[in-house]
Amino acid sequence: MKTVCTVGIDISSQWLDVALVVDPSAKPLSLFRVKNSQEGIESMFKRLKKEVPAGSPPWFCMEHTGNYGLLLCCLLQEKGMTYSVIPAREIQQSLGVTRGKSDRTDAERIGVYALIHHHKLRPFVIPQKSILQLKELISYRASLVQQHTQNVNSLKSRSKLNVVIDNHLVTEDLEQHIQRLEKSIKAVNEAIEKVIASDPELKQNFDLMQSVKGIGLIAATMMLVITQNFTQFDDGRKFACYAGTAPFEHSSGLTKGRTRVHPMANKQMKAILLNGANSAMIYDPEIRVYCQRKKAEGKHHKVIANAVACKLINRVFAVIKRKTPFVLTYEKKINQTLRKS
């Protein structure tokens, strides 16, 4: 029987702590630290080559750490190594009650997690360069939008001081900051469109998504990045669970609670989808009829918006699967219903 062997890696900006695990109940076979650089990673490979048991190809496992782990992933992929990237919260919850924390113990815990759950680990593959570019642009744009909102709010409050004191230096400087941020946001939007246009497969799916009312530039780009151009999610329900728009049953025995969405979600994606849902309520006649019916039933606006967000997700996955734009099938009938109401 082949021995299962895992390598848990805790990643920081400067160091990689490495734990070679073959038995979850015993101490790691090897526990060491290397620099988070090409030379350091190469030295890790050389050391593991000597220490990994014969006939046991190692399965590497690490937490999501953003850019800090990208070099490691690239070098693992170049060498044809199998590795998984797991959310930190999933590893923490699987271990139960633990005491103490250090980079070395984290590496050991990651290795133990990978060994216990190796049967359900999925090999990770770095997204294509265009997806990585879009991910970076979307992240930077979110930072710019946050700064813009802060500056606008600051300008509103500080402008009131002009009545009492001379505060023009501050307000004029804030106005200039806001203008620069607006130019930067516009430039990032143009860069996003340019990256999408340069990739035929991304462009095709992007155009299909935008045929769904409520799905704009940012929502479509975010979905392309998260799904890696619709290769990482099988259907709309799974994506809705990830985005936090899918409701789940809450009941125990004879006690039945209200269905609710799970708090563990991509909150940025959910906020963008809810904005799209509010737009669809205005411009999509089919969804307008749906909202009117739900309001008549006494449903809260947030509940309706969440349901509409789920509809948008399902429509997006449908058009991607069919490879045809979204079309309202009963638009004439809907318009007649709206005129009567």
C-alpha positions in Angstrom: 0.0 0.0 0.0 1.4 3.4 -1.0 2.3 5.7 1.9 0.5 9.0 2.0 2.9 11.9 2.5 1.9 15.6 2.8 3.9 18.8 3.1 2.3 21.6 5.0 3.6 25.1 4.3 2.9 28.2 6.3 3.6 31.3 4.1 4.7 34.7 5.2 6.3 37.6 3.2 9.8 36.6 4.1 9.7 32.9 5.1 8.2 29.5 4.3 7.8 27.1 7.3 7.7 23.5 6.0 6.4 20.4 7.8 6.7 16.9 6.2 3.9 14.8 7.7 3.4 11.0 7.3 1.4 10.3 10.5 -1.2 12.7 11.9 -0.7 11.4 15.5 3.1 11.7 15.4 5.6 14.6 15.1 6.5 15.8 11.6 9.2 13.7 9.9 10.9 17.0 9.1 10.2 20.6 10.2 12.3 23.5 8.8 12.3 27.0 7.4 13.4 28.5 4.1 13.3 32.0 2.6 10.3 32.9 0.5 12.4 33.3 -2.6 13.3 31.3 -5.7 16.6 30.1 -4.1 14.8 29.3 -0.8 12.1 27.2 -2.6 14.7 25.4 -4.6 16.6 24.5 -1.4 13.3 23.2 0.0 12.8 20.9 -3.0 16.4 19.5 -2.6 15.9 18.8 1.1 12.5 17.1 0.6 13.9 15.0 -2.1 16.2 13.4 0.5 13.7 13.2 3.3 10.4 12.1 1.6 9.9 8.3 1.9 10.6 6.3 -1.2 7.5 5.7 -3.4 5.5 8.5 -1.7 5.2 11.5 -3.9 4.4 14.4 -1.6 1.1 16.4 -1.7 1.8 20.0 -0.8 -0.8 22.0 1.0 -0.9 25.7 2.0 -3.4 28.4 3.0 -4.6 31.3 0.8 -2.1 34.1 1.2 -2.6 36.2 -1.9 0.6 37.4 -3.6 3.0 36.0 -1.0 2.3 32.4 -2.2 2.2 33.0 -5.9 6.0 32.3 -6.5 5.7 29.0 -4.6 2.6 28.0 -6.7 4.4 28.8 -9.9 7.5 26.8 -9.0 5.4 23.8 -7.8 3.5 23.9 -11.1 6.7 24.1 -13.2 8.0 21.0 -11.5 4.7 19.1 -11.9 4.1 18.8 -8.2 0.6 18.3 -6.8 -0.6 20.9 -4.4 -3.7 22.4 -2.9 -4.6 25.9 -1.6 -7.1 25.8 1.2 -9.0 28.6 3.0 -7.4 29.3 6.4 -10.8 29.1 8.2 -11.5 25.6 6.9 -8.2 24.3 8.3 -8.8 26.1 11.7 -12.3 24.7 12.1 -11.2 21.1 11.2 -8.6 21.0 14.0 -11.0 21.7 16.9 -9.6 23.3 20.0 -5.9 24.2 19.7 -3.5 26.1 22.0 -0.6 28.3 21.0 0.3 29.6 17.6 3.5 30.0 15.6 4.5 29.7 12.0 6.0 26.2 12.7 3.0 24.9 14.4 0.8 26.3 11.7 2.9 24.5 9.0 2.5 21.2 11.1 -1.3 21.8 11.4 -1.7 22.4 7.7 0.3 19.2 7.0 -1.9 17.2 9.4 -5.1 18.6 7.8 -3.9 17.6 4.3 -3.0 14.1 5.5 -6.4 13.5 7.2 -8.4 15.0 4.4 -6.2 14.0 1.4 -9.1 12.0 -0.1 -11.1 15.2 -0.7 -8.3 17.6 -1.6 -8.4 19.0 -5.1 -5.2 19.9 -7.0 -4.8 23.6 -7.5 -3.9 25.2 -10.8 -2.8 28.8 -11.2 -5.3 30.8 -13.2 -4.2 32.1 -16.7 -2.4 35.4 -16.8 -5.4 37.4 -18.0 -7.4 36.2 -15.0 -4.5 37.2 -12.6 -4.4 40.6 -14.3 -8.2 41.1 -13.8 -7.9 40.0 -10.2 -5.2 42.6 -9.5 -7.1 45.3 -11.3 -10.4 44.5 -9.5 -8.5 44.5 -6.2 -6.9 47.9 -6.9 -10.1 49.4 -8.1 -11.9 48.4 -4.9 -9.1 50.2 -3.0 -9.6 53.3 -5.1 -13.4 53.3 -4.7 -13.0 53.0 -0.9 -10.6 56.0 -0.9 -13.0 57.9 -3.1 -15.9 57.3 -0.8 -13.9 58.3 2.3 -12.7 61.5 0.6 -16.2 62.4 -0.6 -17.6 61.9 2.9 -14.8 63.9 4.4 -15.4 66.8 1.9 -19.1 66.9 2.9 -18.3 67.2 6.6 -15.4 69.6 6.2 -17.3 71.9 3.8 -19.6 72.8 6.6 -16.7 74.3 8.5 -16.2 77.0 5.9 -19.1 78.9 7.5 -17.2 79.1 10.8 -13.5 79.1 9.7 -11.5 79.4 6.6 -11.2 75.8 5.5 -10.7 76.3 1.8 -7.2 74.8 1.7 -8.5 71.5 3.0 -11.6 71.3 0.9 -9.8 72.3 -2.3 -7.1 69.7 -1.7 -9.8 67.0 -1.1 -11.6 68.0 -4.3 -8.3 67.5 -6.2 -7.8 64.1 -4.5 -11.3 63.1 -5.6 -10.7 64.2 -9.2 -7.5 62.2 -9.3 -9.2 59.1 -7.9 -12.0 59.4 -10.4 -9.4 59.5 -13.2 -7.7 56.5 -11.8 -10.9 54.5 -11.5 -11.8 55.3 -15.1 -8.3 54.2 -16.2 -8.6 50.9 -14.3 -12.1 50.3 -15.9 -10.5 50.8 -19.3 -7.6 48.5 -18.5 -10.1 45.8 -17.4 -12.0 46.1 -20.7 -8.7 45.9 -22.6 -7.6 42.7 -20.8 -11.0 41.1 -21.5 -10.9 42.2 -25.2 -7.5 40.6 -25.6 -8.7 37.1 -24.7 -11.4 35.7 -27.0 -12.7 33.2 -24.5 -13.0 35.8 -21.7 -14.6 38.2 -24.2 -17.2 35.7 -25.3 -18.3 34.9 -21.8 -18.1 38.6 -20.7 -20.5 39.6 -23.6 -22.9 36.8 -22.7 -23.0 37.8 -19.0 -23.7 41.5 -20.0 -26.8 40.4 -21.9 -28.3 39.8 -18.4 -29.7 43.0 -17.1 -28.1 43.8 -13.7 -24.7 42.4 -14.6 -22.4 45.2 -15.5 -18.6 45.6 -16.0 -17.6 45.0 -12.4 -20.0 42.2 -11.6 -19.1 40.3 -14.8 -15.4 40.8 -14.2 -15.6 39.6 -10.6 -17.5 36.5 -11.7 -14.9 35.8 -14.4 -12.1 36.0 -11.8 -13.8 34.0 -9.1 -15.0 31.2 -11.4 -11.7 31.4 -13.4 -13.8 31.9 -16.6 -16.4 29.4 -15.4 -14.1 26.4 -14.9 -14.3 26.3 -11.0 -18.1 26.2 -10.4 -20.4 23.6 -11.9 -23.7 25.5 -11.5 -25.3 28.7 -10.2 -26.4 27.2 -6.9 -22.8 26.6 -5.9 -21.7 30.1 -6.8 -24.7 31.5 -4.9 -23.6 29.6 -1.8 -20.1 31.1 -2.3 -21.4 34.6 -2.7 -23.8 34.3 0.2 -27.1 34.7 -1.6 -28.4 31.2 -1.4 -30.7 30.5 1.6 -30.3 27.4 3.8 -32.9 25.6 5.9 -32.6 26.1 9.7 -34.6 23.5 11.6 -34.1 21.0 14.5 -36.7 18.3 15.3 -40.1 19.9 15.3 -38.7 23.4 15.5 -38.5 25.0 12.1 -36.7 28.3 11.8 -36.6 30.7 8.9 -34.3 29.9 5.9 -31.3 32.2 5.9 -28.1 32.9 4.0 -24.7 31.8 5.5 -22.5 34.5 7.0 -19.3 32.9 5.5 -19.4 34.4 2.0 -17.5 36.6 -0.4 -19.0 39.9 0.9 -17.5 41.9 -1.9 -19.2 39.7 -4.5 -22.5 39.7 -2.6 -22.5 43.6 -2.4 -21.9 43.9 -6.1 -24.6 41.3 -6.9 -27.1 43.2 -4.7 -26.3 46.4 -6.5 -27.0 44.6 -9.7 -30.2 43.2 -8.3 -31.5 46.7 -7.4 -30.7 47.8 -11.0 -32.5 44.7 -12.4 -35.6 45.6 -10.3 -35.8 48.9 -12.3 -34.8 47.9 -15.8 -35.9 44.2 -16.2 -39.7 43.9 -16.7 -39.8 40.2 -15.7 -38.0 40.9 -12.4 -40.2 44.0 -11.8 -43.3 41.8 -11.9 -41.6 39.3 -9.6 -40.8 42.0 -7.1 -44.3 43.4 -7.2 -45.7 39.9 -6.4 -43.2 39.4 -3.5 -44.0 42.9 -2.1 -47.7 42.1 -2.2 -46.9 38.9 -0.2 -45.3 41.1 2.5 -41.6 40.2 1.8 -38.9 42.6 3.0 -36.9 44.5 0.3 -33.6 42.8 1.4 -35.2 39.4 1.0 -36.4 40.2 -2.4 -33.1 41.7 -3.5 -31.3 38.6 -2.3 -33.7 36.4 -4.3 -33.2 38.6 -7.4 -29.4 38.2 -7.0 -29.8 34.4 -7.1 -31.9 34.8 -10.2 -29.1 36.9 -11.9 -26.5 34.2 -11.0 -28.7 31.4 -12.4 -29.3 33.5 -15.6 -25.5 34.1 -16.0 -24.7 30.4 -15.6 -27.5 29.5 -18.1 -26.2 31.8 -20.8 -22.7 30.6 -20.3 -23.8 27.0 -20.6 -26.0 27.6 -23.7 -23.5 30.0 -25.3 -26.4 32.3 -26.3 -27.4 35.8 -24.9 -30.2 36.1 -22.4 -33.6 36.9 -24.0 -36.9 37.6 -22.2 -39.3 35.0 -23.5 -42.5 36.6 -22.4 -41.7 40.3 -22.7 -45.0 41.3 -24.4 -47.0 39.5 -21.8 -45.0 41.1 -19.0 -45.4 44.6 -20.4 -49.2 44.1 -20.5 -49.2 42.9 -16.9 -47.2 46.0 -15.9 -49.5 48.4 -17.7 -52.5 46.8 -16.0 -50.9 47.1 -12.6 
